[in-house]
């Protein structure tokens, strides 16, 4: 039953989906499906609410937004715990912000992020 539910979830959301669930007696209950495109949509929606992006952001505005996050990473500590996420270092949190910024911008452009990442990784494998 569990494998059937996971396979159905993957078919619905793409091969990159990861099912998370728990057993309830003899029944396995699907509680959440994580997918990179869904995370990007959530990041975009949050960025809109926070005023960090809009649908008409220019290429230069995007560049400077990502650059600002990279500057915060450069100044972050590799050993000091993050103030906001104490289970991670400052550097890890800032790298997550860089990734969130990139996911947001790819989503804003209507990109299937799972597909472009797979394509880019496959392309990078061809470069020696």
GUFISE-621754 format. One record per atom (N, C-alpha, C): residue in one letter; x, z negated, y. Coordinates in steps of 0.2 Angstrom, whole numbers. Layout:
<nodes>
+------+-------+-------+-------+
: type :     u :     w :     v :
+------+-------+-------+-------+
:    a :     X :     Z :     Y :
...
+------+-------+-------+-------+
</nodes>
This chain:
<nodes>
+------+-------+-------+-------+
: type :     u :     w :     v :
+------+-------+-------+-------+
:    x :     4 :     0 :    -6 :
:    x :     0 :     0 :     0 :
:    x :     4 :     0 :     6 :
:    x :     9 :    -4 :     6 :
:    x :    14 :    -5 :    12 :
:    x :    17 :     2 :    14 :
:    x :    20 :     5 :     9 :
:    x :    23 :    11 :     9 :
:    x :    19 :    17 :    12 :
:    x :    13 :    17 :    10 :
:    x :     8 :    21 :    12 :
:    x :     6 :    21 :    19 :
:    x :     5 :    14 :    22 :
:    x :     4 :    13 :    29 :
:    x :    10 :    15 :    33 :
:    x :    16 :    14 :    31 :
:    x :    22 :    16 :    34 :
:    x :    22 :    23 :    35 :
:    x :    21 :    27 :    29 :
:    x :    22 :    34 :    29 :
:    x :    16 :    37 :    34 :
:    x :    10 :    34 :    34 :
:    x :     5 :    37 :    38 :
:    x :     7 :    35 :    46 :
:    x :    10 :    30 :    47 :
:    x :    12 :    28 :    54 :
:    x :    18 :    33 :    56 :
:    x :    22 :    35 :    52 :
:    x :    28 :    39 :    53 :
:    x :    25 :    46 :    55 :
:    x :    20 :    48 :    50 :
:    x :    17 :    55 :    51 :
:    x :    14 :    55 :    58 :
:    x :    11 :    50 :    60 :
:    x :     7 :    50 :    66 :
:    x :    11 :    50 :    72 :
:    x :    17 :    46 :    72 :
:    x :    21 :    45 :    78 :
:    x :    28 :    48 :    77 :
:    x :    30 :    52 :    72 :
:    x :    36 :    55 :    72 :
:    x :    41 :    51 :    67 :
:    x :    46 :    54 :    65 :
:    x :    50 :    51 :    60 :
:    x :    54 :    46 :    63 :
:    x :    55 :    45 :    69 :
:    x :    59 :    40 :    72 :
:    x :    55 :    33 :    73 :
:    x :    48 :    33 :    71 :
:    x :    44 :    27 :    72 :
:    x :    47 :    22 :    67 :
:    x :    46 :    16 :    69 :
:    x :    48 :    10 :    65 :
:    x :    42 :     6 :    64 :
:    x :    39 :     5 :    58 :
:    x :    33 :     0 :    57 :
:    x :    36 :    -7 :    57 :
:    x :    32 :   -11 :    60 :
:    x :    33 :   -18 :    59 :
:    x :    27 :   -22 :    57 :
:    x :    27 :   -26 :    52 :
:    x :    21 :   -29 :    50 :
:    x :    22 :   -35 :    46 :
:    x :    17 :   -38 :    43 :
:    x :    18 :   -44 :    39 :
:    x :    13 :   -44 :    33 :
:    x :    15 :   -48 :    28 :
:    x :    10 :   -48 :    23 :
:    x :     5 :   -54 :    24 :
:    x :    -1 :   -52 :    22 :
:    x :    -7 :   -57 :    23 :
:    x :   -10 :   -57 :    16 :
:    x :    -8 :   -62 :    12 :
:    x :   -10 :   -62 :     5 :
:    x :    -7 :   -56 :     1 :
:    x :   -11 :   -53 :    -2 :
:    x :    -9 :   -47 :    -5 :
:    x :    -9 :   -40 :    -1 :
:    x :   -11 :   -41 :     5 :
:    x :   -12 :   -35 :    10 :
:    x :    -7 :   -35 :    15 :
:    x :    -4 :   -29 :    16 :
:    x :     1 :   -29 :    21 :
:    x :    -2 :   -26 :    27 :
:    x :    -1 :   -29 :    33 :
:    x :    -4 :   -28 :    39 :
:    x :     1 :   -25 :    44 :
:    x :    -1 :   -19 :    47 :
:    x :     3 :   -15 :    52 :
:    x :     2 :   -18 :    58 :
:    x :     7 :   -21 :    62 :
:    x :     6 :   -24 :    68 :
:    x :     8 :   -21 :    74 :
:    x :    13 :   -16 :    73 :
:    x :    16 :   -13 :    79 :
:    x :    20 :    -7 :    76 :
:    x :    20 :    -2 :    80 :
:    x :    24 :     4 :    79 :
:    x :    28 :     5 :    85 :
:    x :    35 :     5 :    84 :
:    x :    39 :     6 :    90 :
:    x :    42 :    14 :    90 :
:    x :    41 :    17 :    95 :
:    x :    43 :    24 :    96 :
:    x :    47 :    25 :   102 :
:    x :    52 :    28 :   103 :
:    x :    56 :    29 :   109 :
:    x :    52 :    32 :   114 :
:    x :    47 :    37 :   113 :
:    x :    43 :    40 :   118 :
:    x :    38 :    35 :   121 :
:    x :    35 :    31 :   116 :
:    x :    31 :    25 :   119 :
:    x :    34 :    20 :   123 :
:    x :    41 :    19 :   121 :
:    x :    45 :    14 :   126 :
:    x :    46 :    17 :   132 :
:    x :    47 :    24 :   132 :
:    x :    48 :    27 :   139 :
:    x :    42 :    27 :   143 :
:    x :    36 :    28 :   140 :
:    x :    30 :    28 :   144 :
:    x :    29 :    22 :   147 :
:    x :    30 :    16 :   143 :
:    x :    30 :     9 :   146 :
:    x :    35 :     8 :   151 :
:    x :    41 :    11 :   151 :
:    x :    46 :    10 :   156 :
:    x :    43 :    14 :   162 :
:    x :    41 :    20 :   161 :
:    x :    38 :    24 :   167 :
:    x :    33 :    20 :   171 :
:    x :    28 :    18 :   167 :
:    x :    22 :    14 :   170 :
:    x :    24 :     8 :   174 :
:    x :    29 :     5 :   171 :
:    x :    31 :    -1 :   174 :
:    x :    35 :     0 :   181 :
:    x :    39 :     6 :   180 :
:    x :    43 :     8 :   186 :
:    x :    38 :    10 :   192 :
:    x :    33 :    14 :   190 :
:    x :    28 :    16 :   195 :
:    x :    25 :    10 :   198 :
:    x :    23 :     5 :   194 :
:    x :    20 :    -2 :   197 :
:    x :    24 :    -5 :   202 :
:    x :    31 :    -5 :   200 :
:    x :    36 :    -9 :   204 :
:    x :    39 :    -5 :   210 :
:    x :    36 :     2 :   210 :
:    x :    39 :     6 :   216 :
:    x :    46 :     9 :   215 :
:    x :    48 :     9 :   208 :
:    x :    55 :    11 :   207 :
:    x :    55 :    19 :   206 :
:    x :    49 :    22 :   205 :
:    x :    49 :    29 :   204 :
:    x :    42 :    32 :   206 :
:    x :    42 :    38 :   207 :
:    x :    36 :    41 :   208 :
:    x :    36 :    48 :   205 :
:    x :    30 :    52 :   205 :
:    x :    30 :    58 :   201 :
:    x :    34 :    64 :   205 :
:    x :    36 :    62 :   211 :
:    x :    39 :    68 :   215 :
:    x :    46 :    66 :   217 :
:    x :    49 :    61 :   213 :
:    x :    56 :    59 :   215 :
:    x :    61 :    65 :   214 :
:    x :    66 :    65 :   219 :
:    x :    70 :    71 :   219 :
:    x :    76 :    70 :   214 :
:    x :    79 :    75 :   212 :
:    x :    85 :    75 :   208 :
:    x :    90 :    70 :   211 :
:    x :    92 :    70 :   217 :
:    x :    97 :    66 :   220 :
:    x :    94 :    58 :   220 :
:    x :    88 :    57 :   221 :
:    x :    85 :    50 :   221 :
:    x :    86 :    48 :   214 :
:    x :    85 :    52 :   209 :
:    x :    86 :    50 :   202 :
:    x :    93 :    48 :   201 :
:    x :    98 :    52 :   203 :
:    x :   105 :    51 :   202 :
:    x :   107 :    45 :   205 :
:    x :   105 :    43 :   211 :
:    x :   107 :    37 :   215 :
:    x :   104 :    31 :   211 :
:    x :    98 :    32 :   208 :
:    x :    95 :    26 :   205 :
:    x :    99 :    24 :   199 :
:    x :   101 :    29 :   195 :
:    x :   105 :    28 :   189 :
:    x :   112 :    25 :   191 :
:    x :   114 :    28 :   196 :
:    x :   121 :    26 :   199 :
:    x :   121 :    18 :   201 :
:    x :   115 :    16 :   204 :
:    x :   114 :     9 :   206 :
:    x :   114 :     5 :   199 :
:    x :   111 :     7 :   194 :
:    x :   111 :     3 :   188 :
:    x :   118 :     3 :   185 :
:    x :   122 :     8 :   185 :
:    x :   129 :     9 :   183 :
:    x :   133 :     4 :   187 :
:    x :   132 :     3 :   193 :
:    x :   136 :    -1 :   197 :
:    x :   135 :    -8 :   195 :
:    x :   128 :   -10 :   194 :
:    x :   127 :   -17 :   191 :
:    x :   130 :   -18 :   185 :
:    x :   130 :   -13 :   180 :
:    x :   134 :   -14 :   174 :
:    x :   141 :   -15 :   175 :
:    x :   144 :   -12 :   180 :
:    x :   151 :   -12 :   181 :
:    x :   153 :   -19 :   183 :
:    x :   149 :   -23 :   187 :
:    x :   150 :   -29 :   189 :
:    x :   148 :   -35 :   184 :
:    x :   144 :   -33 :   179 :
:    x :   141 :   -38 :   174 :
:    x :   147 :   -41 :   170 :
:    x :   146 :   -47 :   167 :
:    x :   151 :   -50 :   163 :
:    x :   149 :   -48 :   156 :
:    x :   154 :   -47 :   152 :
:    x :   154 :   -46 :   145 :
:    x :   153 :   -53 :   141 :
:    x :   154 :   -58 :   144 :
:    x :   153 :   -65 :   140 :
:    x :   148 :   -69 :   143 :
:    x :   146 :   -69 :   150 :
:    x :   141 :   -73 :   153 :
:    x :   134 :   -71 :   151 :
:    x :   131 :   -76 :   149 :
:    x :   124 :   -75 :   147 :
:    x :   120 :   -72 :   153 :
:    x :   115 :   -68 :   151 :
:    x :   111 :   -65 :   156 :
:    x :   106 :   -70 :   159 :
:    x :   105 :   -71 :   165 :
:    x :   100 :   -75 :   168 :
:    x :    93 :   -74 :   166 :
:    x :    91 :   -68 :   165 :
:    x :    84 :   -66 :   163 :
:    x :    83 :   -66 :   156 :
:    x :    88 :   -64 :   152 :
:    x :    88 :   -63 :   145 :
:    x :    94 :   -67 :   141 :
:    x :    94 :   -73 :   141 :
:    x :    99 :   -77 :   139 :
:    x :   102 :   -76 :   132 :
:    x :    98 :   -73 :   128 :
:    x :   101 :   -71 :   121 :
:    x :   106 :   -65 :   121 :
:    x :   106 :   -62 :   127 :
:    x :   111 :   -56 :   128 :
:    x :   116 :   -58 :   134 :
:    x :   121 :   -54 :   134 :
:    x :   126 :   -55 :   140 :
:    x :   123 :   -51 :   146 :
:    x :   126 :   -52 :   152 :
:    x :   124 :   -48 :   158 :
:    x :   126 :   -41 :   157 :
:    x :   131 :   -39 :   153 :
:    x :   133 :   -32 :   152 :
:    x :   127 :   -29 :   148 :
:    x :   125 :   -32 :   143 :
:    x :   120 :   -29 :   138 :
:    x :   114 :   -28 :   142 :
:    x :   112 :   -33 :   146 :
:    x :   106 :   -32 :   150 :
:    x :   106 :   -26 :   155 :
:    x :   112 :   -26 :   158 :
:    x :   113 :   -20 :   163 :
:    x :   113 :   -13 :   159 :
:    x :   116 :   -13 :   153 :
:    x :   116 :    -7 :   150 :
:    x :   108 :    -5 :   148 :
:    x :   104 :   -10 :   146 :
:    x :    97 :    -9 :   145 :
:    x :    94 :    -6 :   151 :
:    x :    96 :    -9 :   157 :
:    x :    93 :    -6 :   163 :
:    x :    95 :     1 :   164 :
:    x :   101 :     3 :   162 :
:    x :   103 :    10 :   163 :
:    x :    99 :    14 :   158 :
:    x :    98 :    12 :   152 :
:    x :    94 :    16 :   147 :
:    x :    87 :    16 :   149 :
:    x :    84 :    11 :   152 :
:    x :    77 :    11 :   154 :
:    x :    76 :    16 :   160 :
:    x :    81 :    16 :   164 :
:    x :    81 :    21 :   170 :
:    x :    81 :    28 :   167 :
:    x :    85 :    29 :   162 :
:    x :    86 :    36 :   159 :
:    x :    79 :    38 :   155 :
:    x :    77 :    33 :   152 :
:    x :    70 :    34 :   148 :
:    x :    65 :    36 :   153 :
:    x :    64 :    32 :   158 :
:    x :    59 :    33 :   163 :
:    x :    59 :    40 :   166 :
:    x :    65 :    42 :   168 :
:    x :    66 :    49 :   171 :
:    x :    65 :    55 :   166 :
:    x :    67 :    54 :   159 :
:    x :    65 :    59 :   154 :
:    x :    58 :    59 :   153 :
:    x :    54 :    53 :   153 :
:    x :    47 :    53 :   152 :
:    x :    44 :    57 :   158 :
:    x :    46 :    55 :   164 :
:    x :    43 :    58 :   171 :
:    x :    44 :    66 :   170 :
:    x :    49 :    69 :   167 :
:    x :    50 :    76 :   166 :
:    x :    46 :    79 :   160 :
:    x :    42 :    75 :   157 :
:    x :    38 :    77 :   151 :
:    x :    42 :    79 :   145 :
:    x :    48 :    75 :   144 :
:    x :    53 :    77 :   139 :
:    x :    51 :    73 :   133 :
:    x :    51 :    76 :   127 :
:    x :    50 :    73 :   120 :
:    x :    57 :    70 :   119 :
:    x :    58 :    63 :   120 :
:    x :    64 :    60 :   120 :
:    x :    67 :    60 :   113 :
:    x :    63 :    59 :   108 :
:    x :    66 :    59 :   101 :
:    x :    69 :    66 :   100 :
:    x :    66 :    71 :   102 :
:    x :    68 :    78 :   100 :
:    x :    74 :    79 :   104 :
:    x :    75 :    78 :   110 :
:    x :    81 :    80 :   114 :
:    x :    87 :    75 :   112 :
:    x :    86 :    69 :   110 :
:    x :    91 :    65 :   108 :
:    x :    94 :    68 :   101 :
:    x :    89 :    69 :    96 :
:    x :    91 :    72 :    90 :
:    x :    95 :    79 :    91 :
:    x :    93 :    83 :    96 :
:    x :    96 :    90 :    97 :
:    x :   103 :    89 :   100 :
:    x :   103 :    84 :   105 :
:    x :   110 :    83 :   108 :
:    x :   115 :    80 :   103 :
:    x :   113 :    75 :    99 :
:    x :   117 :    72 :    94 :
:    x :   119 :    77 :    89 :
:    x :   115 :    82 :    87 :
:    x :   117 :    87 :    83 :
:    x :   122 :    92 :    86 :
:    x :   120 :    93 :    92 :
:    x :   125 :    98 :    96 :
:    x :   132 :    94 :    97 :
:    x :   132 :    88 :    98 :
:    x :   138 :    84 :    99 :
:    x :   142 :    84 :    93 :
:    x :   139 :    85 :    87 :
:    x :   143 :    85 :    81 :
:    x :   147 :    91 :    80 :
:    x :   144 :    97 :    83 :
:    x :   148 :   103 :    83 :
:    x :   154 :   104 :    87 :
:    x :   155 :    99 :    92 :
:    x :   161 :    99 :    96 :
:    x :   166 :    95 :    93 :
:    x :   172 :    98 :    92 :
:    x :   178 :    95 :    89 :
:    x :   183 :    93 :    94 :
+------+-------+-------+-------+
</nodes>
